[in-house]
């Protein structure tokens, strides 16, 4: 049957490992830190706008288990906030263990605190990855198929050079070592992505407040409602607010509403929809007098720099000219979000299984939201120019495109009929044919 090595244990890597293991492929998942889900441990937003449709498509295509995990971990559902409808917020403190249990149920071998530091190439194939656990010498992990789901954040030098410095964010590069892209080590071309300033990459779009540091009444309100919108006083509004909109990877949170208000979301932690805010400024606001940013997140000064480069791949998520290397998540293009990561990871893992059976990998057709996501977010010549957009299913050009094509829907029946016409129903199902 063959062996699949997935590098990176975020939502994309977990989805790739799960999709392949459900089909019977032997899967090893390599994660450099001590936890799964990466930015999924500080994110938590699901089912907003087009992500609702994509989540339902995944379920109808037979790959809905991770969606069910996030639904079961939801603290709030059906929330509307500026620019977004019917969002759910999963509990970032409770979502990891069910994902790990799901992977183990299907026999996925987990190697944590283990970095993939190099690749062994023979012709047009990856033969092995060199992995290093803690300070030990690297050893070779051989496989037949590989998925690079390493993301785009880090290393710390990028955060210092293009951001405000290493903020010891959720990626914890100083502790567990910086991200190493398997695709780049395998010789794949990586093109720089520039924001308007000309600097590579974008800041993460949010940071977290320690709940116990908020005023009790303010905390109770956000816990009850799931979200609150706090107008910023004039003395805090400044040109820096416009800068905040330009540096965000999350373009769906770049409207003026996000410049003139603090928007708080309850994800277990208190998620603040701004890349960072100086602590003395934050503490001037009523209810935030004792506020602190949540360790290990350095939200007072900076956040991770992401999307500094893009890998060229085809719509099957193969990286040419390599014959057995797929990419998923942020490595699969300019796509941002947990749902987006699960979509690309699922296709990468499924296509690895198809290769193992001597079948051609497939591309999800346009006309499905998942297919449009992959087609829309691959490398284009204009994506590397200054101000190139990072896309999501919940905002920006991709979201507008889905609405123009009448692909956005919250009705499972409508979604099922469309997928049926495209031949996608149960495509990822677990029959081991």
C-alpha positions in Angstrom: 0.0 0.0 0.0 2.8 2.4 0.8 3.6 5.0 3.4 2.6 8.6 3.6 4.7 11.2 5.6 2.8 14.4 6.5 5.0 17.2 7.8 3.1 19.7 9.9 0.4 19.0 12.4 -2.0 22.0 11.9 -5.5 21.6 10.6 -4.2 20.9 7.1 -1.7 18.2 8.2 -4.3 16.5 10.4 -6.8 16.5 7.6 -4.3 15.0 5.1 -3.3 12.3 7.6 -6.9 11.5 8.4 -8.0 11.4 4.7 -5.2 9.0 3.8 -5.5 6.8 6.9 -9.2 6.4 6.5 -8.5 4.8 3.2 -6.0 2.4 4.7 -2.7 4.1 3.9 0.0 3.9 6.6 0.5 7.5 7.8 3.1 9.2 9.9 2.5 12.8 11.0 5.5 14.8 12.0 5.0 17.9 14.1 7.8 20.1 15.4 6.0 21.3 18.6 4.4 19.4 21.5 0.8 20.2 20.3 -1.4 19.7 17.3 -3.4 22.3 15.4 -0.9 25.2 15.3 -2.9 28.4 14.7 -6.0 26.4 15.3 -5.1 26.7 19.0 -5.7 30.5 18.8 -8.2 30.7 15.9 -11.6 29.1 16.5 -13.8 30.8 13.8 -15.8 28.4 11.7 -18.8 28.4 9.4 -18.8 32.2 8.7 -20.0 33.1 5.2 -18.7 30.7 2.5 -17.0 28.5 5.1 -20.5 27.3 6.0 -21.0 26.0 2.5 -17.5 24.4 2.3 -18.1 22.7 5.7 -21.3 21.2 4.4 -19.6 20.1 1.2 -16.9 18.3 3.1 -19.5 16.4 5.0 -21.4 15.5 1.9 -18.1 14.4 0.2 -17.5 12.0 3.0 -14.8 14.0 4.9 -16.8 15.7 7.6 -15.2 14.3 10.8 -13.0 17.3 11.5 -16.0 19.6 10.9 -18.0 17.5 13.4 -15.2 17.9 15.9 -15.2 21.7 15.6 -19.0 21.7 15.7 -19.0 19.6 18.9 -16.4 22.0 20.5 -18.4 25.2 19.6 -18.9 27.6 22.5 -21.2 29.8 20.3 -23.1 29.2 17.0 -25.0 31.3 14.6 -23.1 34.6 15.4 -23.3 37.6 13.2 -20.5 40.2 13.4 -19.3 42.9 11.0 -18.9 41.4 7.6 -19.8 37.9 8.7 -22.9 35.7 9.2 -23.7 32.6 11.1 -20.2 32.0 12.6 -19.4 29.4 15.1 -16.6 29.7 17.6 -15.0 26.5 18.8 -13.2 26.3 22.2 -9.5 26.5 21.5 -8.8 24.8 24.8 -11.0 21.7 24.1 -10.6 21.0 20.4 -7.1 19.4 20.2 -7.7 16.2 22.2 -10.7 15.0 20.0 -8.6 15.6 16.9 -5.7 13.5 18.3 -8.1 10.7 19.3 -9.6 10.7 15.8 -6.1 10.3 14.2 -5.1 7.6 16.6 -8.4 5.7 15.9 -7.3 5.4 12.3 -3.8 4.4 13.2 -1.9 7.6 12.4 1.6 7.5 13.9 2.3 10.9 15.7 5.8 12.2 16.0 5.7 15.4 18.1 8.6 17.6 19.1 10.2 16.4 15.9 11.3 18.7 13.1 11.7 17.7 9.4 14.9 19.6 8.5 15.8 18.3 5.0 14.6 16.1 2.1 16.2 13.3 0.2 15.5 13.5 -3.5 16.0 10.9 -6.2 15.1 12.1 -9.7 11.6 13.6 -9.5 10.7 11.8 -6.3 11.1 12.5 -2.6 12.6 9.5 -1.0 12.8 10.5 2.7 12.8 13.4 5.1 15.5 14.0 7.7 13.9 14.5 11.1 15.5 15.7 14.3 14.0 15.2 17.7 15.1 17.8 20.3 18.9 18.1 20.0 19.5 14.6 18.6 21.2 14.1 15.2 18.8 13.9 12.3 17.6 10.5 11.1 15.9 9.6 7.8 12.2 8.9 7.7 11.5 7.1 4.4 8.2 7.2 2.7 6.4 6.7 -0.6 4.3 9.9 -0.6 4.7 13.2 1.2 2.5 16.2 2.2 4.1 19.5 3.1 1.7 21.2 5.5 4.3 23.2 7.3 2.5 26.6 7.0 4.1 29.9 6.3 4.8 31.4 9.7 8.4 32.1 10.9 11.3 31.7 11.2 11.9 34.2 13.9 14.2 36.2 11.6 11.2 37.0 9.4 9.2 38.3 12.3 12.2 40.5 13.3 13.0 41.7 9.8 9.4 42.3 8.5 7.4 42.6 11.7 8.0 44.0 15.2 10.2 41.2 16.4 9.7 37.6 17.6 6.7 37.8 19.8 6.9 34.2 21.1 3.6 33.5 19.4 1.7 30.1 19.2 4.4 28.8 16.8 7.0 29.0 19.6 10.0 28.9 17.1 12.6 29.7 19.8 11.6 26.7 21.8 10.9 24.1 19.1 12.9 25.5 16.2 11.7 27.4 13.2 9.4 26.0 10.5 11.2 24.3 7.6 9.3 23.8 4.3 9.6 20.3 3.0 8.7 21.6 -0.5 11.5 24.2 -0.5 14.0 21.6 0.8 12.9 19.4 -2.1 13.7 22.1 -4.6 10.3 23.6 -5.2 10.2 27.2 -6.3 9.0 29.6 -3.7 7.9 33.1 -4.8 7.9 36.1 -2.4 4.6 37.6 -1.3 4.7 41.4 -0.6 2.4 43.6 1.3 1.9 47.2 0.2 4.9 48.4 2.1 7.1 46.1 0.0 7.9 43.9 2.9 7.3 40.1 2.6 4.4 38.5 4.3 1.5 39.7 6.5 0.8 39.8 10.2 -1.6 37.4 11.8 -4.9 39.1 12.1 -5.7 38.7 15.8 -4.3 38.2 19.3 -5.6 36.9 22.6 -6.4 38.5 26.0 -6.2 36.5 29.2 -9.9 36.2 30.3 -9.2 36.7 34.0 -7.4 40.0 33.3 -10.6 41.7 32.0 -13.2 43.5 34.1 -15.7 40.9 35.4 -18.7 42.6 33.8 -16.9 42.9 30.4 -15.9 39.2 30.6 -19.4 38.1 31.5 -20.8 40.0 28.6 -18.5 38.5 26.0 -19.0 35.0 27.5 -22.7 35.4 27.3 -23.0 36.9 23.8 -20.0 35.3 22.2 -18.9 38.6 20.8 -18.9 42.3 21.6 -18.0 45.4 19.5 -16.3 48.2 21.5 -16.0 51.6 19.8 -12.5 53.1 20.1 -12.4 56.6 21.5 -11.0 59.4 19.3 -7.7 59.7 21.2 -6.9 56.1 20.3 -7.9 56.3 16.6 -4.9 57.3 14.6 -3.1 56.6 11.3 -1.9 53.4 12.9 -5.4 52.0 12.5 -5.1 52.2 8.7 -1.7 50.5 9.0 -3.4 47.7 11.0 -5.8 47.1 8.0 -2.9 46.9 5.5 -0.7 44.4 7.4 -3.4 41.8 8.2 -3.2 38.4 6.5 -7.0 38.2 7.3 -8.3 40.5 4.6 -11.9 39.7 5.6 -11.2 41.7 8.8 -9.9 44.8 7.0 -13.0 46.9 6.7 -13.2 50.3 8.5 -15.3 48.7 11.2 -12.3 46.9 12.4 -10.2 50.1 12.4 -12.7 52.0 14.5 -13.7 49.3 16.9 -12.3 46.5 19.0 -14.1 43.3 18.3 -13.8 40.6 20.9 -14.8 36.9 20.3 -15.2 34.2 23.0 -13.1 31.2 21.9 -12.2 30.1 25.5 -9.5 32.8 25.4 -10.8 36.2 24.4 -9.8 36.8 20.8 -9.2 40.4 19.8 -9.5 41.1 16.1 -6.4 43.2 15.7 -2.8 42.0 15.0 -1.5 43.8 18.1 -2.2 46.8 20.3 0.3 48.5 22.7 -0.6 47.4 26.2 -0.6 51.0 27.6 -3.1 52.0 24.9 -5.3 48.9 25.6 -5.4 49.6 29.3 -6.8 53.1 28.7 -10.1 51.4 27.7 -12.8 50.8 30.2 -12.8 47.2 31.4 -9.2 46.6 30.1 -7.4 48.4 33.0 -5.7 45.2 34.1 -5.6 43.5 30.7 -2.7 41.3 29.8 -2.0 39.4 26.6 -2.2 35.6 26.8 1.2 33.8 27.2 2.8 32.8 25.0 1.3 35.4 22.6 3.0 38.7 22.4 0.0 40.7 21.2 1.2 44.0 22.7 4.0 44.4 20.2 3.6 42.0 17.3 2.4 38.7 15.9 3.6 36.1 13.5 4.6 37.0 10.0 2.9 34.7 7.5 2.5 34.2 3.8 6.0 35.5 3.0 6.2 33.0 0.1 4.0 30.8 -2.2 4.8 27.4 -3.7 3.8 26.7 -7.2 1.5 23.6 -7.4 -1.2 22.3 -9.7 -4.9 21.9 -8.8 -4.4 18.4 -7.6 -2.0 19.9 -5.0 1.0 18.2 -6.5 4.3 20.2 -6.7 5.8 19.8 -10.1 8.1 18.3 -11.2 8.0 16.2 -8.1 5.7 13.1 -8.6 4.9 12.3 -5.0 4.9 15.6 -3.0 1.7 17.4 -2.2 1.1 20.6 -0.4 -1.8 21.6 1.9 -2.9 24.5 4.0 -0.9 27.8 3.6 1.7 25.9 1.6 -1.1 25.1 -0.9 -1.5 28.8 -1.9 -2.9 32.1 -0.7 -5.7 30.6 1.4 -6.3 31.4 5.0 -8.5 29.7 7.6 -9.2 26.4 9.4 -11.9 25.3 6.9 -9.6 26.2 4.0 -6.8 24.1 5.6 -9.1 21.1 6.1 -10.2 21.3 2.4 -6.7 21.3 1.0 -5.4 18.8 3.5 -8.2 16.4 2.7 -7.6 16.5 -1.0 -3.8 16.1 -0.6 -4.2 13.1 1.6 -6.9 11.5 -0.6 -4.7 12.1 -3.7 -1.7 10.5 -2.0 -3.9 7.4 -1.4 -4.9 7.4 -5.1 -1.3 7.5 -6.1 -0.7 4.5 -3.8 -3.3 2.6 -5.8 -1.8 3.5 -9.2 -4.6 6.0 -9.9 -4.3 9.6 -11.1 -4.8 12.3 -8.5 -7.9 14.4 -9.0 -8.7 18.1 -9.0 -12.0 19.2 -7.4 -14.1 20.8 -10.1 -15.0 24.4 -10.2 -18.6 24.8 -9.4 -18.0 23.4 -5.9 -16.9 25.9 -3.2 -14.0 23.6 -2.3 -12.9 23.4 -6.0 -13.2 27.1 -6.4 -11.0 27.6 -3.3 -8.2 25.6 -4.8 -8.5 27.0 -8.3 -8.6 30.6 -7.0 -5.7 30.5 -4.5 -2.9 29.0 -6.6 0.0 31.0 -7.8 -0.7 33.7 -10.3 1.8 36.3 -11.7 -0.1 39.1 -9.9 -0.1 37.3 -6.5 3.5 38.2 -5.7 3.3 41.9 -6.4 2.9 44.5 -3.6 -0.5 44.2 -1.9 -1.2 40.7 -3.2 -4.3 39.4 -1.4 -4.5 36.4 0.9 -7.9 34.8 0.2 -10.5 33.1 2.4 -14.0 31.7 2.0 -15.3 34.3 4.3 -14.2 37.6 2.9 -12.4 39.4 0.0 -12.3 38.6 -3.7 -12.9 34.8 -3.3 -16.0 35.4 -1.1 -17.3 37.9 -3.7 -16.6 35.4 -6.5 -18.6 32.6 -4.7 -21.6 34.9 -4.4 -21.4 36.1 -8.0 -21.5 32.4 -9.1 -24.4 31.7 -6.7 -22.3 29.0 -5.0 -22.8 30.2 -1.4 -25.7 28.4 0.4 -26.6 27.4 3.9 -29.1 24.8 2.6 -27.7 21.2 2.7 -30.2 20.1 0.1 -29.1 22.7 -2.4 -25.5 21.9 -1.7 -26.1 18.2 -2.1 -27.9 18.6 -5.4 -25.0 20.7 -6.8 -22.4 18.2 -5.6 -24.4 15.3 -7.1 -24.3 16.9 -10.5 -20.6 17.3 -10.2 -20.1 13.6 -9.1 -18.6 14.6 -5.8 -21.0 13.0 -3.3 -19.0 10.6 -1.0 -15.9 11.0 -3.1 -13.7 10.9 0.1 -15.7 8.1 1.7 -13.8 5.4 3.6 -14.4 2.4 1.4 -11.0 0.9 0.8 -11.5 0.0 -2.9 
